[in-house]
């Protein structure tokens, strides 16, 4: 039987500008959606292994002025698998926040005497999913990154700090795609494997994820980000790149959210429309004074969509 997406606003603490959960998402309905029109993801905020599903552009239904659409449904391209390398160490003071006005998901928690802040957003300005990890205890940040997929694909490491997935969606015709993740710790060095990249003993790190059906477009990313200090043979200034990406994303997202009003329902509805589906220009109008906020209508999931394994099997 098909099940409706649960309405986030009814499941969590919700201020006018944000939605908060006190625990990670164990089912996809409680995962926070992020998107930039081309790349979409569901952020579960797990502190063991985060299997963030990366979804391509498109969807079974387009967005309309009243319905956000379901472009964040469907089978994943691949997963952004972030292993915190913490085993079963206990976690306290957990909080996962979706900020509707700037389109960021910020997860904070404590473990092993250290506090961690994990920020994720999908930048339409730079065609990236950006992940920033930070701890308040020097050397306490440890993680391993993988890019598993259910589709046909091969993973390799390039230049130590770049994890590359070459995949094919298959079907009646070949549908190749490429994903690249750049991993930059603040001070330490990465440890590349054959299909993963590990960082240990760090205090801060930045991960940039791009995915395209046109691999040549991904290769232009370092040049496009040169004004932020990214690209070239030298290790970039992680803080400078992070600050620049966040500022550009925040400015673009807030501009798209102008006129959303203060109503929680309207704000969430507008967030889903402009941040996830990128509807055609002029399709969504600013709310009119005195018009009540329309209800959130979220799409149905196919039965197979409810299967949510922590890690997908890797195919060679």
N, C-alpha and C positions, 0 to 999 in steps of 0.2 A: 504494500500500500504506500502511496506517496504521502510524504509528510511536508507540512509547511515549515519554512524557515521560521524559527522563533524570533520574535521582535526583540532586538537588543535593548531597546529602551525600557522594556518591561522586565528584563532579566537582571539589570544592574543598577547601581547607584548612578544617577544622571543629573549633573548640573546642567546649566544652560549651554555650556560649551564643551562638555566632555562626558564620556561614559566610562565607568570604572568597575572592574571586577577585582575581587580579592583572591582569586585563584586562577590558575591556567585553564585554558579551554581543553576539555577532554572530548568534546564533540565539535564538529565544524560549525554548528549554529552559533556557538559562543566565541568563535574566533573572529577577531576584528578584521574587516576587509580594508585593503588599501589598493590604490590603483592610480595609473597615470594616463589611461586611455589605451596604451599599448601593452603594458605589463600590469598584471593584477596578482594579488596574493591574499592568503588568509593567515593572519598572525595569531598563533595559539598562545604564545608566551610561556612555553614550557621550560623548566629549569634543568631537565635531564637531557633530552634530545628534542630539539624543535624541528619538526618536519614541515616547514612552511611550503605549502603548495603554490607553485608559480603557474599562473594561468595566462594563456595568450589572449590577444584582443579578440573581440567578437562575443558571441553569446546566442542563446536560443531565442531571446526576445530583445528587441532594442528598447532603450529607455524612452519614456514619454513624459509629458508634463506631470502626470499623476502616478506613474509606476516607474520605480527605479530601473526595472529590467533585471535580468539575471546573468549579466556578463561575468559575474564572479562565481558562477556555477560551472559544472562540467568537469571533464577529466583534466588532470594537470598535465602541463608540458613536462615538468620535472619538479623535483623538490629541492629546496634550499635546506640542507640538513645541518643544523648547528648543534654539535655535541659539546656540552659544557665540561666534559671530562671530570665530573664531580661525583660519579658513582651514586650512592644513595644518601649522600650527606644531607642532613635536614635543612630546610629553608624556613625562614621566618619573615614577618613584615612584608608579605608579598602584596603587590598592587600592579594592576595592568590597566592603563588608561588610553582610550582613544580620544584624542583632541580633535573635535570636529572642525574647529576654525583653522588649524594649521595642518591637518591631515597627518599627524604623527601618532604612532603607537609607542608609548613609553612604559616599560616594565621595570619595576624596582623590587629588590629583595635582598635579604641578608643570608649569608651562609659562611660558616667557618670563620667567624669574626670579621668578615668583610661585607661591605655594601656594594651592590651592583646596580648599574643603570644601563638599560638596553633600549635604544631608540631605533625605530624603523620607520621609513617612509618611502613612498614611490614618487619620484620626481618627474613631472611632465616636462620641466625645463631642461633636464639632462638625460631623459630616457633611461633612468636607473632605478633600482631598488637599493636604498642606502641603509646600511646597518652600522650603528656606532655602539661600541661596547666600552664600558668604563667601570673601574672599581676604585674604592677609596682606600684600599690597602695595597701598597706597592707589591707587584709580583703575584697577586692573587688571581689574575685573569688567565684562564687556560681554556682552550677550545679546539675543536677539530671541525673542519668544514668539508662537506661532500655534496655532490650534485646527483643524487640517484634519480632514475627515471624508469617508468614501466615500459617506455617505448624502446625501440632499437637505438642503441647509442654507445659511444665510447668516450671515456674520460681520460684526460692526461694533464700534466702540469707543465707549464711553460714559464721560463725565467723565474723559477722558484716560487713566485708570488701570484701566479695567475693559474686558476683552475678552469679548464676548458671542457665543455661537454659538446660533442658533435652528435646530434640525434636525428631521428627521422620518424615523423608521425605515422608514416605508412598509409594504409588505405588503398584505394584503387590506383592512386598515383603517389610517387615519392614526394614527401613533404619534409625536406631537410630543415633543420634549425640549428642554431649555435647559441650556447650560453657561456658567458665568461664571468668569473668572480675574481676581482683583484683584492688581495688580502694584505693589509698594511698595519702592522703593530706600531706603536709609538716609538719604542726604544729597542725591543728585542728583535730577533730574527725569526723567520718562519722555518718550519721543518717540513719540506715537501715530501709526500709519499708518491706513489705511482698514480693514485686516484683520489688523493685528499691533501689538505694542507693543515698543519697543526701549529698552534701558537701556545707557548708556555711561559710562565713567569713574567707576565706583562701587566701593565696598569691601564692601557687604553689601546683600542684597535678600531680600524675602519675597514668595512667590506663593501665593495661596490659591485653590484650584479647587473649585468646587461644580458638581454636575450633577443635574438632577431632571427627572422627567416632569411635575412640578407647578412651574412657574416662580414661582408665588406664594411657595412655601416658600424659594426662593433669596433672594427680596427681603427676607426676615426676618433674613438672616444678620448684617448690620451691627448690628441691635438685639440679637441673641443674643450678640454678641461685645463689646458695649459695656463690660462689666466689665474687659475686657483692653485697653481704650483704642482699640478699632476702631469705625469708623463716624463719621458727621458730616462736616462740610466740611473739617476740619483733617487734615493729614497725620498718621497715627498714629505713635506711638512704636514703630518696627519691632521693636526689641529687646524691649520689654515684651510686645507681641503674640506674638512668636515664643516667648519664654520661657513665657508663659501657656499657649499651645496645646500646647507640648511637655510641660509638666508635667501638664496634664489628660489628654493622650493616654497618656503613660507610666503614670499611675496606673490608668487604665481597662484598658490592655492587660495590665499586670502582674497585676491582679486576675483577669482572665480566664485567665491562664496559671498561676495558683496550682495546685500539685500536679502540675506537669508532670514533676518529677523531673530527674535530672542526665543521663540517657541521651541521647546525641545523636539517635538515631533517634526516641525517644519525644518529645523536645522539638520536633523538626522536625514530627513528625506532629501534635502538639497545636497548634503554631503555625499549620499549614495549616488545621486545623479551626476554631479560634476566631478567627483573624485574617482569614480569607478567606471562609468560608462562613457564619459565624454560625449554627450549628445551633440547633435549638430547645432551650430551657432544660431541663437535665437529660439531654440526649442524650449528652453526653460526661462521663464520670465520672473523678475523679482516679485515677491509677494505684494499683493495690493492691500493697502490699509483697511482694516476691518474684516478682511476675509479670513475665516477660520482655517487653521492648518489642516491639510488633508491627512487622512490616516496613512500610516506606512503600510504599503502592500509589498510583501516580499515573496519571491517566486517559490514554486514547488521544486522539490528534488526528486530525481529518479531513485528507485530503490537502491541501485548500485552506488549511488552517490553517498549513502550513509556509511559505507565501509571506510574506515579511517585508520589504517595501520600507522604505527609510529614511523616505520621505515618501509619504503617500497623495495621490492626485489630488484637487484641490479641486473641488467642484461648487457651482455657483451656485444 
